Amino acid sequence: MKITQIDVWTVVVPVFPEAVHSEEYGGYPDWARVPKQMIRMHTDEGITGIGETGRGQSTQAVAQAAEQLKGRDVMQMCLQNVFRTDPLKPNPESPEDWEIDVGPYPTGYEAFEMAVFDLVGKRLEVPAHALLGGACRDKVRADFWIGHQTPEHTGRSTEIAIERGFTGLKTKCRIQEPMAERIRAVWEVGGSEFKMTVDPNERFYTVEQTLELADQIKELENVEVFEDPIPKKGLRDDVLAQYRYMRGELPFPLALHLGGASDVIKAIRADAVDYLNLGGSMVNFVKAAAIAQAAGIPVWHGSGNDLGIMERSYLHAAAVAPNCVLASDFVGSWTRIDDLITEGFTFEKGYTPVPQSPGLGCELDLDALEKYRIDK
């Protein structure tokens, strides 16, 4: 089944203003104006596969990467790195000779991986998660998500989250904001059973500020995890030592948001985390999660307020990792005005079902795509 053509579209899909930040903290987010690319692979058998890039990729670079795959037979591809064309050396002399995923990856790699898995899954009549090792669950835990909001706005968002079937939420924040009041606002609506992930994106700045806030809110018992409280600075040894110290002092678990497997290994060796937020391509997420699993560390799948295709790929990957038991992020389905797919997400009691139809289990909504294209 050879690739004959790859369509590339550039889109900007707005967010619902009230779903992200309060006006006091910037209102409409800048990241929501950043374009994404949607791709569709055509094959000589008439089967198509779809994918989505992360924000801020060059359309030209994505189109150039697409040219590399034209004419390739997807049934003969190495699914661990769909751009790889040469076999590994039979007698490797160094690790570089057998590392299948040595980069750099082409721009928009994840989108092409999604489309290939979609094609192969449709051809074999199996869902994408079957190609990743097989789903070990039929639903994945998911939390609501908010940006920087006032305590009053946070309380309203918590009510919406509960109405929509969620049992917890993740909040973006920084130490200058009324954090204790915001966390209490969630508690006043949802009680201690409605859990929070507190993610300042490294903007609690110091160990002392982090521990002081934790002391103010520990009695509420509604914080499930602090994520990336202080600057990671490339995971330097002194920073990992600070994380190890905080882990011993905090009244709730500590998490790091990491990308590659090498960073996961560094954090584990430093005994610096209780939980991990992981991302990357589907294959690389499963690999990184397996390393964490070997160390007994639970994980969740992060996101970037993406659209439906990318978040569907997250769902397949999260279903495969046995230790992906924490609430993952599929947040674009309610922050974005449209997810550009015909089969949206559903949530019930803090979970979303794992797709069982072939491939990614979704198709592009071409009418919506046309509406939000900026490359006409």
N, C-alpha and C positions, 0 to 999 in steps of 0.2 A: 504494500500500500504506500505509494510514493506521494510526497508532497508536491503539488503542482503550482500552488499560489498561496500567498499569505497576505490577507488584508490587514492594514494597520489604520486605526482611527484614533484621533486625539480628542479627548473629552474633558469637560469640566462640569461636574455635577454639584450644584449648591447643597448646603446643609440647611436644616431648619434652624433659624437663628436661636430660638429658645432652647434647643437641644444641646448646645455646647457651652458657651460662656455667658455670664451675666454682662450687662453693659458696663458695670463697674470694673470689669476685668478684660475689657477689650472688645466685647461684643462679637461681631462676626469674625471668625478665625482666618488668618492669612493663609493657612495651609489649605483651606477649602477652595481657594482660587488657583491652586497649583494643578496643572493638567496631569492626566493619566492617558495611557494608551490601551486600547482594546484590540485584540488580534483575533483573526479567524483563519485557520489553516484549511485549505482545500486539498483533497487527494484524488488520485485517479480512480478510486472506487466510489466517489461521490459522498464519502463520509467527511464531515467537518469537525474540527476541534477548536475550542475557544480558550482565550487566556487574557490576563490583565496584568499590567505592569504596576510597580509602585509609583508614587508621586514623583514628579520632577524629572522624569527621564527624557532624553532627547528623542524626538520623533524620528529624526534622521538616523540616529544611532540604532534605534529599534528596527527601522526598516533595513538598515545594513545587516544587522544580525539575522533578520528574516531571510535575506538572500543566501546566507550560508546553509540554510536548511532545505532550500528548494531542490527537488530531485532526490532527496533522501527517503529511504524506505523506513517508515516508523516502526515496522515490525522487526527490523534489524538493528534498531538503535540500542545503545546502552542507556537504560532509564536512569542510571545514577548520574549521568552527565550527557544530556541529549545532543550536545554539540560535539562530543568526542567522536573522532573518525578513525583513529589509529588504535590498534590493540595494544595492551600492555606488554612490556617486554617479558619473555618467558623466563629469563634469568636475571632478575633485577639486581642491580649493584648498590642501590641506595633507596631510601623511602620514596624519593621523588619518582622512581620508576614504577611504583605500584600504587601511588595515591591517585585514585580515579578522579578526584574532584579538585585537583590542583587548579587554581585560577590563573588569571582573572576570568570570571565569567563574562560573556557578552552582555551588553546593556539590555535590561529587560528579561534576563534569563528566566525568572520565575514564570513569566507569561508563556514562554515557549514550552517550559516543562509542563505547565497546566494543559496546554493545547495538545501536546503529545500524549499525555496520560488520558486526556479526553478521547483522543482518536483510538488509542490502543484499547481502552476500556470498551468503547463502542464496538470495535471490531471483534473483541473477544466476548462481548456481552457480559462484562463484569464491571462493578463500580471501581473508581480510581483507588479506593482504599485497599482493594484486593491486590493491586499491583505494588502496593507499599508494604505488604506483609500480612494484610488482613485485619479488618476491624475487630477489636476485642470488646466493643460495646456498641449498643444500638442507639445511644444518645450521649451527647457531650454536654457537660455542665457549662453554663454561660451566665455572665453577670451583665447588668445594665452598666452604662458608662455616662459620665458627665465631665465637662471641662471645669474651668474656674468659675465657680458660682458663689453668690452670697449665701449665707445660711438660710434665708427665706426661700430663695430660688432652689437651693439644695433640698429643702423639705418638700417643695412641690414636685421636684424631679423624683424623689423617693416614692411619693404617692403614685406617680405615673409608672415607675418601675414595678411596683407591687401590682398595679392594675394590669400590667402587661405580662405578668407571670414570672417575674424575677424574684430571686431570694437574696440578692446582694447587688452592690454596685461598686464600680471603680471610679475614683475621682482624681483629676489632675489638680495640682495645688502648688503652693510655695509657702515658705515659712512666714512671709510678710502678711499673708492673708489670715482671716480669723478661723484658724484651723480647728481649734477646740470647739468653737461654736458651730462650725459646719458639721463636724462629726456628731455633735450632740443633736443637731437638727435631724440627721438621719435616724439616730436612736429614738428620738421623740415620735417619729412616724412608724418605724419598723421594729423598734425594740432591739434587744441584744441578739436575737436570732437572725436579723437581717444584717448580713456581714458586709464589711467594706475592705476594699483594697485601696490603700493610700499611696499615690504615686506622684511625688513632687518632681520627677525627672531631675534628680540630683540637687534640688533647690531647697533642701533643709540645711545645706551648706556645711554644718559641723556636727560632730558627734554629740556635743553638749546640747545643741538646739533640738536634735532628734530625740534625745532621751528626755529632755524637759517636756516636749509635747507629749511623748508617750506616757509620762507620769500624770499629765493633766487628764488624759482620756481613758486610762486603763480601767477605771471603775465601770465604764459603759459596756465593756466586754463585747463590742461590736466590730472591732478591727480584726480582720483575718490576717492581714499582712501589711508591712511597710515595704515598698518597692523602691530601690535606688534612692535612698534618702540623701546621700552625700555624693559629691563628684567622684566618679570612678577612675578618672585620670589614667586610662589605659591599663587598669588593674595592676598598678604598681604594688610592690610588696608592702609598702607602708599603708596604702589604701586598703588592701586586703586585710591587713592587721587591724585596721579600724573597723572594718565590717565584722571581723571575727569578734572583736570586743563588744560591738553593739549587739551582736547575736546573743552574747551571754547576758546582756543587761536588759534587753527589751522584753516586755511582758507578752509579746506576740511574735510570730515568725517574721523573718527578714528575707527579702528576695532580691536578686539581681536580674536585670533584663540583659541577656547576652545573645550574641549572634552565633559565632562559630564554635565548633567542638573544642578547639584549643582553649578558648576562654572558659568554657564549662569545666574543663580539666583543671585550669588554674584555680578557679573558685572552689572546687571540691578539695583540691590539695591543701588550700589555705584554710579549710574548715570555716568558710566565710558566709555560707548561706544555709537557710532552711528550705527555701523554695527557689525555683527558677522560672522566669518568663522567657520563652524561646520563640524564635521566628525562623526566617530563611525560607528556602525552597521546601517543597514537601519532603523530598528525600533527605535534605540536610536537617530539617526539623526532627524527623524520625531518628536520624543518627545521633543528634545531640541529646534527644530525650533518652535514648538507650544508654548513653554514658551516665546521665543523671540517675536513671533507673538502677544501674549497677551500684551506685553509691547510696541508694535508698532515698533519693530526693524527688519529691513530687514536682510537677511542672504544669504550666498552662501555656496556651498559644496566644501570643500577642498579636496586635494589628496596628494599622495606621489609618483608621477610619476609612477603610477601603470600600470597594463596590462588590457586587454580588459574586462575580466569578472568583476573585481572589479569596474572599471570605469562604466560599464553598471549598476551595482548595485547603484552607486552614482546617475546615471541619473534617475532611477526609484524613488529613495527617493526624489531627488530634484523636480521631477514633482509633488509630493504629497503636499509638504509644500507651502501654499499660499504665504508666505513671502519670499520664495527663489527666489528673483527677481534680485539679483546681479549675475555677471558673475561667474559661477562655473568652477572648474578645472577638465578637462578631458584630461590631457596633455600627458599621455603616448602614446596616439594614434599618436603623431608626434615626440616625443622625443625618443621613443623606436624603434628599428629596426623592431620589430614585436609585435603585441598585443596578439597573440596566439588565436584569435577567427576568425571565418569564416565571421562574419558580422561586419565590422568596423564602425567607427563613420564618419559622414559627417557633415560639417559646412557650413552655409550660412547666411550671414549678421549678424554674431555674435550669431547664435543659432544652436542647434543640435536637431533633432526630437526625440520625446519620443517613444520608442518601443511599438508596439501594439500587437505583437505576444505573444503566451502563455509563461509564465515563464519569464526568464531574456531576452529572445529574441535573444539569441546568442548560438553558440556551439563552443566547443574546436576545434581548427585546430590541428589535431593529427600529421600531418606531421611537422608543425612548432614546436609543443611540443617536438617531438622526436629530432629535431635539437638542441634545447636549453636545453635539460635535462642535469643535471650534476650528476644524481644518477644511471646511467646505470651500 
